Amino acid sequence: LNVLPSTMSAAVDDFEVPDEEKTPVTVITGFLGAGKTTLLNYILKEQKEWRIAVIENEFGEVNIDEGLVTENLATKEDIVSMDNGCVCCTVRGDLVRTLNSLIARRKDFQAIMLETTGLADPAPIIQTFNSDATLQDNFRIDCVVTLVDAKNVTQHLREIKPDDAVNEAVQQVAFSDRIILNKLDLVSPEELAEVKEEIESINNTATIIESKRSIVDLGMILDQKAFSLDKTL
């Protein structure tokens, strides 16, 4: 009989929250000018189907429509509610603290979208989630999405960096689960075929989603259960 309390305690400690009970997090990467800001503004202002919490990470260089968000921020980490049920916040400090502030209301959202301009790969974000037990119990990395500019991505992918520096565009494509090939209206069918071939030579497992002006079917990038930790190691 004396064994029961410790056994029960161990069982509680070992209990893992099922993935289906966690809020899915889509990580968005992509080069400056690829259309991330346009995509996020579409999510926050135009689409009506999804309730999403958009987090603009401090790595970013471009704010989400400053007129839309900045005027409403009383402090740097306030959360702004949008008319369509989405919310938006900018992380200037601790990403863990920001995510923890969303836990109490995470059931209000179907997904979280984390924008990470300026990162070569999502590994630091993945590490943030994996190093915090509370975050692991409430959120799961669902999908890594890279937005690319069909007109200019090839030159980024082929750019030779000095002193063996990492080519960020190649890294972003390589780590992706979904690739949004944006600005299709600016390329010919021949150029599009060439761009796809270039992308698939780097990552032949990611799903390529074609788009114009960053308008995509969000059902193709949210709650995909596509992320694999092995890809980031």
N, C-alpha and C positions, 0 to 999 in steps of 0.2 A: 504493500500500500504506500509505503514511503517513496517508492520510485515514481509514482504517478505525477506529482507536481513537476519534477524536473523533466520528465518525459514530455509533459504537456508544454512546458516552457520552451523546450527545444523545438517542438513542433511549431509553436508560434514564431520562433526566431527564424525557422527555415521556410515559413510560408511565403510564397511568391504570388504577387497579384497577377492574375491572368492578363495577357496582352490585350484581350478584347475589352477589358475594363479600363485600360489606360487611354489617355487622349493622344491621338497620333500627331506627330510633329513632322512637317515637311520642311526640309532645309533647302533654301533657294540660294544658288550661287550664280555667278555670271560676270562677264566683263562689263566695265563702264560703257554705257551706250547700247547694251544688248536689249534693254526694254524692261528691266526688273521694276523700276519705279512705275512705269505704265501698267504693268501687270498688277502690282500691289494696289494702285489707285483704282483699277478696274474691280478688284476684289472688295475694296472698302466702299466704293461709291456706286457701282453699277450692277453687279451681279446680286441676285436675290435668293439663290438656292442654298448657299452655305453660310453658316455662322462661324466665322473664323477669327481667331486672335492673331493679329499680325505683329510680330516683334521685329523691329529694325535694330540689328545688332550694331554695337559701337564700332565695329570694323568698317562700317559703311562710310562712304564719302559723299553720297547723295541722299538727301532726306526724301521721305515720301511726301510729295506735294506739300511744301512748307506752309503754304497758305491754309491748307486743310488741317494740318496737325499742329503746327507750332503755336498758332494763336490760342489753341485750346489747352495748352500745357501750362498748368499752374506751377508745377515743378518738373524737373527733368525726367522723372520716372512715372509721371501720372499716366493713367490709362484712359484713352479717349474712346467713348462709345459712338458708333456710327448709326445712322438711321436704319441700315439693313441688318442690324443685329451683330455686326462685326465690331471688334475693338482694335485699337492700334496703340502701341507704345514704343518709345525709343529707349534702348538700353545705353546709358552713358556709363554705368558702373558695373555692378555685379549681375551677370546673367542669371545665376542661381537665385539671387534674391528676387529678380523680376518674375521668374518662373514660379517661385514659391508664392508670390503674391497672386498668381492666377489659380492656384490649386483650389481655393475655396469656391471659385465660380467656374471651374473647368467644365462642369457638366453643361454649362450654358453654350459651350462651343463644340462643334463637330470636329474641329482640327485647329492646330496652331501652325502658323507659317513663320519661319525664322529666316530673315534675310541677312546674308553674310557677305556683302561686298568686301573685297580686299583680302579674302582668304584664298590661298592656293588650293586647299582641300578642306573637307569638313572635319578632319580629325580632331582639332581643338574643341569643336562643338560636341562631338561624340564623347570625348573625354569628360567634358563637363557633366553630361548626363550620367555617364558610367561611374563617376566618382562621388555621386550624391545619392544616398539610399532613398531619400524622400522623393527626389525627382524620378528615380527608377520605378517607384511604386505608383506614380501618377501619370507619367508620360512615357512614350516610346518613340524612338526615331523611326519614322515610317518610310521615308523616301527622300533621296537626295536629287534635287532637280537643278539642272543647269540651263540657263537661258543663253542662247547664242544668236548673234547677229549674222544671218545668212550671207550678208553682203561682205562683211569684214572678218569673219571668223577664221578663214583660211590663212590670212596673213598673220593673225595672232598665233595660230597653231604651228606655223612654219618659222616663226621668229626664233633666231638663234640668240640665246641669252649670253651675256659675258661671264667669263669665269665659272662656267658650269652651273650658273644659277638656274633655279627651277623655272620652267615655262608654266606660268599659272594657268593659261588657257588649256594646255594639254592636261594638267593635273585635274582641273575642274571637269573636263569631259571624261577623263579616266575614272573618276570617282562617282559618276552620275548613275542613277537608276532610271531617270527620265531626262531626255534632252528636248527642250523646246526650241525648235528651229524657227526663229522669228524673222520678221521683215521679208517674207517670201515675195512680196510685191516688188522688191528691189532687185531680184535676180531672175535670170532666164532659166528655163527648164534645164539647159545644159550646165549652167553654173550650179544649180540646185543639186543635180546628180553628182557633180564633182565634190561639193561640200559634204554630201552624205557619205560618199566614199571615203573622204578624209576622216570624218568623224568615226565611221565604222572601223577604220584601220586602228583607231586608238581604243575604242570601246564598242565591241560588237554584241554586247548583251543588253545595253540600255535601249529602251523604247524611244524612238524619235517621234516627236509630236510637232506637226507643222502649224505655224500660226502667222497671222498678220496683226500688227499693232498690239501684240501681246494678249490677244483675246483667245483663250483656250477653254476647253471643256474641263472644268476643275475636277470632275470625276475621274480624269485621267492622271491627276497628280496628287490627289488627296486620298488618304486612307487606302493606300495601295499594298501595304505590307511587303514592300519591295526591298527594304534596306537589309544589307548583309554586313555585319561587322568585319567579316573576312576581307571585304573589298578595301577597307580603309587601313588594314594592317600592313 
